[in-house]
Amino acid sequence: MSDFGFLIFGLLGLLIPVQGDLKVGFYNQACPKVEAIILDYVKKHIPNAPSLAAPLLRMQFHDCFVRGCDASVLINSTSSNSAEKDAVPNRTLRGFDFIDRVKSLVEVECPGVVSCADILSLVARDAVVVTGGPSWRVLTGRRDGTISNVTEASNDIPGPFFNFSALQTNFASKGLNVTDLVILSGAHTIGIAHCPAFSNRLYNFTGVGDEDPSLDSEYTANLKANKCKTQTDNTTIIEMDPGSFRTFDLSYYNLLLKRRGLFVSDAALITDSTSRSYVSELLNGSLSKFYEEFASSMEKLIEVQVKTGSTGEIRKNCAVINS
């Protein structure tokens, strides 16, 4: 799976994002410095590790697609429970220690007040902004979930092998439409991937040792010669947007139309006429327009099935449910 991977099962009914009690400045009274503390920490450390912005954003996605944006992805497994962290899509997530360090600073300032879910949402946004990417509004007031299940994560997180129908169904189950799917997939403009997330397209696409004909043949040859040299390579990393993987721009969409989207789920975006048309529209527009659209879709995503009020808890340690 990628540093920003993405994208299961039948429609279970439309679960529209619920804003609930989220609002701007939720902590103005109880912890007025929290957003400044988080931003200061991100500004201090992300420039020294800019490649961490993509996995932090990916972590946000993976969290919101399982039980909503409740920081359940941060919970450690125990002897009696296998948590989301152990699901295959989450085994390559990075940045848990970064979130833990931010949480520690916030706890010193305001013990037991600020949720890990809000911290994750703020960190993900600020990390992207600090590396030159778009910004979006983060309403706060989320509470932390108390359930983290490996099977749910395996079933609910969008996968790199999804076709368009599976992607559309998966996103719709979270109240996200085709426009959101295309826009949020654009986050693949930053970050890296590991060979197992797409090597079947190079070596064994239909189970008979063949290549995926929808992937540009020159790109396939280059990947096999210089990156994933064997089908069993599970350590090599590849830029999802070669030559521009640290810049939040439109080049990802150019690659799609050149049939150089790395994942099956990337290539799927040009198999549907509506989706493909929107890709072209983005490329004909400005970067600022893309940023506006990305902000709008992110604001929808991070309000999916949030827990507010008396639901959930405020974890003292993001990795452990309160005793």
NORTAVEN-V798354 format. One record per residue. N is the residue number from 1. PHI is phi in radians with two decimals (NA if undefined). PSI is psi in whole degrees, -180 to 180 (999 if undefined). Layout:
# NORTAVEN-V798354
N PHI PSI
N PHI PSI
This chain:
# NORTAVEN-V798354
1 NA 159
2 -1.55 170
3 -1.19 -16
4 -2.39 57
5 -1.28 -179
6 -2.89 151
7 1.44 999
8 NA -41
9 -2.22 171
10 -0.86 162
11 -1.07 124
12 -1.80 14
13 1.83 148
14 -1.34 115
15 -1.72 90
16 -1.22 138
17 -0.96 136
18 -1.96 120
19 -1.33 -36
20 0.98 -127
21 -1.68 14
22 -1.15 144
23 -2.81 162
24 -1.18 133
25 1.22 35
26 -0.96 -33
27 -1.70 15
28 -0.95 -35
29 -1.61 -46
30 -1.39 -28
31 -2.76 70
32 -1.09 -23
33 -1.62 0
34 -1.03 -46
35 -1.19 -33
36 -1.20 -40
37 -1.05 -45
38 -1.15 -46
39 -1.10 -41
40 -1.06 -42
41 -1.15 -43
42 -1.10 -45
43 -1.08 -32
44 -1.34 -37
45 -1.86 -33
46 -1.13 -37
47 -1.03 -26
48 -1.45 -15
49 -2.51 63
50 -1.06 -24
51 -1.20 -10
52 -1.37 -16
53 -1.05 -44
54 -1.09 -49
55 -1.13 -31
56 -1.18 -39
57 -1.19 -40
58 -1.08 -41
59 -1.04 -40
60 -1.05 -46
61 -1.03 -52
62 -1.09 -33
63 -1.16 -48
64 -1.20 -26
65 -1.40 -8
66 -2.14 108
67 1.10 19
68 1.38 -178
69 -1.44 81
70 -2.25 16
71 1.08 21
72 -1.20 -20
73 -1.22 -17
74 -1.50 -13
75 -1.33 135
76 -1.34 151
77 -1.24 156
78 -2.22 179
79 -1.12 -22
80 -1.89 -2
81 -2.64 128
82 -1.60 116
83 -1.57 175
84 -0.99 -33
85 -0.96 -29
86 -1.51 -5
87 -1.20 145
88 -0.89 -45
89 -1.10 -21
90 -1.75 -5
91 -1.21 -20
92 -1.82 11
93 -1.15 145
94 -2.28 155
95 1.94 3
96 -1.05 -40
97 -1.17 -32
98 -1.10 -47
99 -1.08 -41
100 -1.10 -39
101 -1.18 -40
102 -1.11 -44
103 -1.03 -40
104 -1.08 -43
105 -1.11 -42
106 -1.18 -38
107 -1.14 -35
108 -1.11 -41
109 -1.28 -44
110 -2.54 83
111 -1.04 130
112 1.20 22
113 -1.91 -44
114 -1.75 129
115 -1.31 154
116 -1.16 -32
117 -1.11 -42
118 -1.20 -40
119 -1.05 -45
120 -1.06 -44
121 -1.12 -41
122 -1.25 -43
123 -1.09 -46
124 -1.04 -46
125 -1.11 -49
126 -1.13 -35
127 -1.14 -40
128 -1.16 -43
129 -1.10 -44
130 -1.11 -28
131 -1.59 11
132 1.68 8
133 -1.58 -173
134 -1.26 161
135 -1.97 159
136 -2.59 160
137 -1.31 132
138 -2.03 102
139 -1.26 146
140 -2.05 168
141 2.18 7
142 -1.15 151
143 -2.04 162
144 -1.53 142
145 -1.33 161
146 -2.05 10
147 -2.24 132
148 -2.49 115
149 -2.21 127
150 -1.09 -39
151 -1.17 -41
152 -1.07 -41
153 -1.13 -43
154 -1.07 -36
155 -1.45 -32
156 -1.77 -22
157 -1.33 128
158 -1.02 138
159 -1.95 158
160 -1.23 -11
161 -1.75 5
162 -1.22 140
163 -1.50 -180
164 -1.10 -41
165 -1.07 -44
166 -1.14 -40
167 -1.11 -47
168 -1.09 -42
169 -1.13 -44
170 -1.09 -46
171 -1.18 -40
172 -1.09 -31
173 -1.15 -15
174 -1.92 13
175 1.35 21
176 -1.90 137
177 -1.73 -174
178 -1.11 -37
179 -1.05 -45
180 -1.08 -40
181 -1.04 -48
182 -1.16 -45
183 -1.14 -49
184 -1.21 -29
185 -1.10 -25
186 -1.09 -14
187 -1.13 -14
188 -1.22 0
189 -1.21 -17
190 -2.13 154
191 1.77 -179
192 -2.29 167
193 -2.25 161
194 -1.86 148
195 -0.86 -43
196 -1.03 -19
197 -1.29 -13
198 -2.62 -1
199 -1.11 -22
200 -1.09 -28
201 -1.22 -21
202 -1.63 -34
203 -2.15 -25
204 -2.76 58
205 -1.13 -43
206 -2.00 15
207 1.59 7
208 -2.18 29
209 1.27 28
210 -1.86 168
211 -1.70 157
212 -1.33 115
213 -1.19 -15
214 -1.42 -10
215 -1.62 131
216 -0.85 129
217 -1.10 -38
218 -1.17 -39
219 -1.15 -43
220 -1.00 -48
221 -1.08 -41
222 -1.13 -43
223 -1.10 -41
224 -1.24 -34
225 -1.41 -32
226 -2.11 -13
227 -2.14 -85
228 -1.55 83
229 -1.33 -16
230 -2.38 159
231 -1.21 -20
232 -1.66 2
233 -1.14 119
234 -2.15 17
235 -2.10 -29
236 -1.14 140
237 -1.95 150
238 -2.33 138
239 -1.19 132
240 -1.30 -25
241 -2.27 77
242 -0.91 132
243 1.48 -8
244 -2.59 24
245 -1.30 -8
246 -1.89 8
247 -2.06 125
248 -1.42 92
249 -2.40 -166
250 -1.66 2
251 -1.12 -27
252 -0.97 -43
253 -1.22 -33
254 -1.06 -42
255 -1.10 -38
256 -1.00 -47
257 -1.24 -18
258 -1.57 7
259 1.07 38
260 -2.10 23
261 -1.19 132
262 -1.24 -42
263 -1.65 160
264 -1.00 -38
265 -1.19 -28
266 -1.24 -51
267 -1.04 -29
268 -1.08 -26
269 -1.17 -19
270 -1.85 10
271 -1.60 -13
272 -1.88 135
273 -1.12 -40
274 -1.16 -46
275 -1.12 -46
276 -1.09 -40
277 -1.07 -38
278 -1.24 -35
279 -1.02 -46
280 -1.11 -39
281 -1.08 -41
282 -1.08 -43
283 -1.18 -27
284 -1.50 -6
285 -1.75 -170
286 -1.70 163
287 -1.11 -38
288 -1.11 -35
289 -1.16 -43
290 -1.02 -44
291 -1.06 -41
292 -1.09 -45
293 -1.16 -40
294 -1.11 -43
295 -1.03 -44
296 -1.08 -45
297 -1.22 -36
298 -1.13 -39
299 -1.11 -33
300 -1.23 -46
301 -1.04 -47
302 -1.36 3
303 -1.95 11
304 -1.18 121
305 0.83 40
306 -1.20 152
307 -1.75 129
308 -2.40 176
309 1.16 -122
310 -1.72 1
311 -1.38 142
312 1.25 -156
313 -2.64 176
314 -1.92 103
315 -1.16 138
316 -1.32 -37
317 -2.19 122
318 -1.06 -23
319 -1.57 -5
320 -2.37 132
321 -1.21 139
322 -1.01 140
323 -1.40 999
